Amino acid sequence: MNTGNRSFDATELCSRKLWQLVNNREHAIGERELRQAVHELTERRHYLQELQQIGKLGQH
């Protein structure tokens, strides 16, 4: 995901878009952005089962 000059703010994205970023590594996001996206999804309590299945819950 090319964010250009803007910094990545996971709170600005909908849960579906965050899930797409976490689940689909075609988007070029860094580890910091990935952690933010996972954290935001867990805070919203969305996609928890899916995050656990792909092994992302323990990484934030």
C-alpha positions as CSV (number, residue, x, y, z in Angstrom):
1,M,0.0,0.0,0.0
2,N,1.6,3.2,-1.1
3,T,0.8,5.8,1.5
4,G,3.0,8.5,-0.1
5,N,3.8,11.3,2.3
6,R,0.9,10.4,4.6
7,S,1.6,8.3,7.6
8,F,-0.4,5.1,8.1
9,D,-3.3,5.5,10.5
10,A,-5.1,2.2,11.0
11,T,-8.0,4.1,12.8
12,E,-8.9,5.8,9.6
13,L,-9.6,2.5,7.7
14,C,-12.7,0.3,7.9
15,S,-12.4,-3.1,9.4
16,R,-12.8,-4.8,6.0
17,K,-9.9,-2.8,4.5
18,L,-7.7,-3.6,7.6
19,W,-8.5,-7.2,7.2
20,Q,-7.5,-7.1,3.5
21,L,-4.2,-5.5,4.4
22,V,-3.5,-8.1,7.1
23,N,-4.7,-11.1,5.1
24,N,-3.4,-10.2,1.6
25,R,0.3,-9.7,1.5
26,E,0.1,-8.3,-2.1
27,H,-0.3,-4.9,-0.4
28,A,3.1,-3.6,0.4
29,I,2.8,-2.6,4.0
30,G,5.6,-2.7,6.5
31,E,5.7,-4.6,9.8
32,R,4.8,-1.5,11.8
33,E,1.7,-0.9,9.7
34,L,0.8,-4.6,9.9
35,R,1.0,-4.5,13.7
36,Q,-1.1,-1.4,13.8
37,A,-3.8,-3.0,11.5
38,V,-3.9,-6.1,13.7
39,H,-4.1,-4.1,16.9
40,E,-6.9,-1.9,15.5
41,L,-8.9,-5.0,14.5
42,T,-8.5,-6.6,17.9
43,E,-9.5,-3.3,19.6
44,R,-12.6,-3.3,17.4
45,R,-13.1,-7.0,18.1
46,H,-13.4,-7.8,14.4
47,Y,-12.0,-10.8,12.6
48,L,-10.6,-12.2,15.8
49,Q,-11.2,-15.8,14.8
50,E,-9.6,-15.2,11.4
51,L,-6.6,-13.4,13.0
52,Q,-6.1,-16.4,15.3
53,Q,-6.3,-18.8,12.4
54,I,-3.5,-17.1,10.4
55,G,-1.4,-16.7,13.6
56,K,-1.5,-12.9,13.9
57,L,-3.0,-12.4,17.3
58,G,0.1,-13.1,19.3
59,Q,2.2,-10.7,17.3
60,H,0.8,-7.3,18.5
